[in-house]
Amino acid sequence: MKIVIINGSPRTKGLTAAILHSIESFLTQKNVNVMYYDLCTLNISPCIGCCNCYKTGFCHINDDAQKLSEIIQCSDGLILGSPTYASNVSGYMKLFIDRGHFVVEQLLKYKYCTIVATGENYGSSDTKRILKKLILYSGGYLTQSMILNAPFNSASSISEDISKISEKSAAILFDAISAHRKKPLQSVYHKLIFYLGLKPFVIKKGLKYQGVIDRWKDLGLII
């Protein structure tokens, strides 16, 4: 079992990282191959909106975004964690979302995903909503979404809460992947997004989206 954990915080030892590392620890105890990444340590340039990746199947910008997307593509599960900035995900997370081949290419198809949103107040619910929509639009199965609000720089003061929610989330994700657990309502949602929204749009684009079409064929979404 391979699971990718992505920390979207600019702080490698903040609250978001503390939760994600705690989840990592529980998964490692179950002999899961966990790949952990702090986005702030990676070289990821902004998307320039050229849409060339839709035609070729890969981004022409040679940096860590393409490599990380390929790692996710070969995984069984994904955990996304982000702190809340202005009722939104962090800049690092948004940067990767823009470059990560998520929605149109259906990067998360058949993958089980977990969301971690942190903050100090109600704005963190918006962060969770944004990440949840990303996963569902990208074809992923959402197993768990959590919010943990705490005063800034206070991870150590709520270590018991972190351990408790981390163990629960790790167990739910591990069990879902092990059992290939179905998500009927989410599957219906995926089909509506794909067949009513994405497929007609991409087919109409023709050769301009050949890379996307090839990706869908590999996934068995089209013949």
N, C-alpha and C positions, 0 to 999 in steps of 0.2 A: 504494500500500500504506500503510495506517494502523495504527500500533502504539502502544498505550498502555503507559507504564511507570509503575508506582506504587511509591513508596518508603514503606514502613510504619515507618521509623525516626524517632524524635524528633530525630535528628541529621542535618542536611542535608549534612554533609560527613564522615560516618562511613564505616565499611567497606561497609555495604550500599549507600549512595549512591555510593561510589567504583565499585563493580562495575556498578551500574545506569547510571551516567553513561558508563562505558567501553563497555557494550553499546550505549547510545544513540549514541555516537560512531561505532562500526562500522556501525550501521544507517543513520545519516545519510550515511555515505560511499556507501551503496548507493541513495541518493536516496529513502529511506523517510521518510514523514511521521511523525515521532515526537512524541508528546505526553507530556511528563514531569510527574509530580505528586508533591510531597512532602505526604503526608497531614497532617503536623503544621502545615502552613501553611493548611489548608483549614478551613472552618467546617462541622463535622459533629457533629450532636447524637446522643445515644444513641437506639436504638430503644426505644419505649415499649410494644411488644407489642400494639398495637391491632388489627393485621391489616387495617387499612383499605386498605392498598396492594393486597392480594389481590383486593379487590372493585372498586377504582377503576382499578387499573393504575399508580398513582403514589403516592408518600408525601405526606402532608399537611404534613410538616415542610419548610418552604421553606429549604433550605440547600444546601451543595455536594454532598451525597451523591447526591441525585437527578440533579443535573447530570452528575456523574462517571459514574454508571451509564448515562446516555444517551450519553455520549461513548464508553464501552466498547461499547455496543450497536451503534454505527456504525463500529467498528474491525474490522480483520482479525485482530489479535493482541493479546495482553496479557502483560505481564511483571510478576509480583508479587514484591517483595522485602521481607523482614522480618528484623530481628534476633531473637534468642531471649531471651525473658523467662520464667523459671520453666518451661522446657521447653514454651514456647508462643509464638505470634506476639505481636507488640507490641500494646499497648493501642490504638494508632491503627489498626492493621490489623484488629483484632477489631471495633472500632467501625464501620469501613466494611463489613466482611463482614456484620454484622448489619443494615445499612441498604441494602446494595447490590443487592437483588433477584436474588441469584445462583442459588440452587438451585431453588426452586419455579418461578420464572419462566424458568429455563433461559437465563440471561443470556449464557452463553459458548457456546451452541450454534453449531457450525460454526466456532468461533474456535480459533486455535492459541496455546498458552500456554507460558510458561516460568516456572520458580520459582527464586528466589534466597533461600537461607536462610543466615544468618551467626550466629556465636556464638564461644564460647571452648572449648566442650567438647561432649560427646555429646548434650546437650539440643537442639542444632540439628537433629538428625535428626527430632525430634518436630515442629519447626516445618515442616520439609519435608513430613512426612506429613500435617499438617493442611492445608497449602496444596494438596497434591496431591489430597486427598480433595475439597476445595472445587471444584477445577477439574473433576474427573471427575464429581462429582455435579451440576455446573452445565452439563454437556454439552460441555465444552471438550476439545480434543485437546492432551494434554501432550507437548511436543516435547523438553523438557529440564528436568531438575531438578538443582540443584547445591547443595552445601554448601561453605562456606569458613569454616573456624575459624581464628581468629588472636587474639593478645592484644589487649586493649582499646586503642583508639586507635593501631593499628599498620598502617593501610592503606598508608602510604607505604613501609613496610619490605617489603611483599609486592607491590609494584606490578607486577612481572614476572608473578607468578601471576595477578593480577587481569586483566592484559591478555590472557594466554593463554586463560583460561577464558571471558572475555567475548567474544573473537573467535570462539571455537568455538560458543558459545551463540547469538550473533547470526547466524552462518552457518547453523546448523541451523534456527533459526526462520525466517529469510528463505527458505531453500530449501523448507521445508515449505509455507509460504504460497504461494510462487511456483508450486509444482508441484501445489498442492491435494492434498498427499500423504495417502493414506488411512491410518487407524489401525484395522485390523480388530478387534483384541482390545479396544481402547478403545470402538469402536462397539458391540460386543456388550455391554460393561459399561454403556454409556449406555442401551441398550434395556432391560436388566434393571432399572436404577434407575427409568427413566421408566414403563415399562409395568406393572411389578409393584409399584412403590412409589408414585410421584408421581401417575400418572393416576387410579388407582382412588380415591385419597384426595381429589383435587381434584374429580373428578366427583361424588363423594358430597356434597361441600360445596355444590354447586349455585351459586346466585346470589351466595353469600358470596365465591366465588372467580371471579367473572365477569371481572375484570381479567386473571387468570392464563389463563383459557380463551381470551380474545381474543388474548393474547400468543402462546399456542401455535398458534392458527390462523394468525397472521402468519408464524410459523416453519414452517408446514406440518406440524406434529406431529400435529394433529387436523384433521378436516374440519368 
